Amino acid sequence: TMTIHNEEHIVDVHVRSGVYSSDTIFDYTRGYIATKLFSRNACFIMKIKQEFIPELQEIGRLAFERQTMKDMYSPNNVWAQFQAGSSRMGHLKDWILYGKHIEKLCTGLPLYQ
C-alpha cells in the first residue's frame, strides 16, 4: 500500500509479502529514502537522486497507473539494490538530518547508508 502526504511531502510504502515485507518512507523535504527490511531487522537510508527517483506528484500518478493498468509495462519502476556494509545505531545528529519520519521508522535499528 502507498500513502502520499502532499502537505508534508512524504510517501509511505508498505509491502506485506512474508519474508520480503518492508516499510519505506520517501521524505522529499529532507531528500532521503529510508527502507526498513523486516527480514533483516535493519534500516537502509539513501539520498534521493532526482534523475532516478520520481518527484512526489509523479509517484502518485505512477501508482495510480499501475493500479488501474496492472498488465501494462512501465519503464518507470523504481528499484534499489542494497549492499550490506558497516552499520551503526542512529544518534541525535542523524535524526536532525533525516527528520522525524525516518527517525520513527528506524529508531533502534542498525542504519546502513
Secondary structure, DSSP 8 states (H G I E B T S, - for coil): -EEEETTTTEEEEEE--GGG-EEEEEETTTTEEEEEETTTTEEEEEE--TTTS--HHHHHHHHHHHHH-TTS--TT-----------EE--HHHHHHH-HHHHHHHTTSEEE-
